[in-house]
């Protein structure tokens, strides 16, 4: 429970730290009805490589 502004700031810092440590993911459905999903996946891989994100 937040009791004052300092508590809010401390919670914000804790949440920012937790969010930064999470591994980000993008899921692309490649099921039988998902036409074009392979092309989307390949495009996203190229984008990530251009931006120097780990793939």
N, C-alpha and C positions, 0 to 999 in steps of 0.2 A: 504494500500500500504506500502510495506517495504521500509524504507529509509536508514537503516544502520544495522549493525550486532546486536546491542542491540534490535532493533525491531524484528529481526528474533528470537532471544533467548526468548524474551517475548512471542511471538506467539507460539513458541514451548512449553513453559511451560503451557500456557493456553490450548493448544490442548491436551497435556499429561494429564492435570487435567480433562478435559472433557471426554477423552477416559477412564480414570480410573473410572469415576463415572457411566459409561454406564453399564447396565445389559447385560451380554453376553447370547446368546441363540443359541441353535442348533435345527434345525427343521428336523424332520424325516417324510418323506411322508409315510402315511399309507393308500393310496388310493387302489382301487380295483386291480390295476396292480402292486402294490408294494409288491411283495412276499419277505418275510424275514424281513420286516420292524419292526415287533414286536420284533423279536430276536435282531435286531440292537438296538432298543430302550432300551430293557432290559440290553444289554451289556453296553451301554453308561451310564445307571443309575448305574450299578455296578462299572464302572470305576470312576465315579464321587464320589461315596461313599467311595471308596478306597483312593482317593486323598483328601478326606474330603472337597469337594466342596459342597455348598448348592444345594440341588436338589429340 
